[in-house]
Amino acid sequence: MPKKRRKLSKEHEKNISIALKEIELILAKINDISDDDIRGEYAISFAPVKLSLDKISMDYTNVGFNEDSVKMYSSYLSLLAKFKDEYEI
């Protein structure tokens, strides 16, 4: 049975790429915090945001663009906004 082709979306790819760069920047800022306790607290609070983006990226690579992609990206944006509201970075 031939493998089903995955649906692609240039806009979604662009969003993922921008999000990956933003995550990298935030992680660098978190790692620059000198106090171990504060750095650990930030890292723990930021973990769900990073995991969400990792899932989006992996899902897009394996499955492609689908209706869940939009929902997952929206969820990622709300997690990121919540993190930014609660923590100054």
Sequence and secondary structure as in RCSB ss.txt:
>XXXX:A:sequence
MPKKRRKLSKEHEKNISIALKEIELILAKINDISDDDIRGEYAISFAPVKLSLDKISMDYTNVGFNEDSVKMYSS
YLSLLAKFKDEYEI
>XXXX:A:secstr
      B  HHHHHHHHHHHHHHHHHHHHHHT   HHHHHHHHHHHHHHHHHHHHHHHHHHHTBS HHHHHHHHH
HHHHHHHHHHHS  
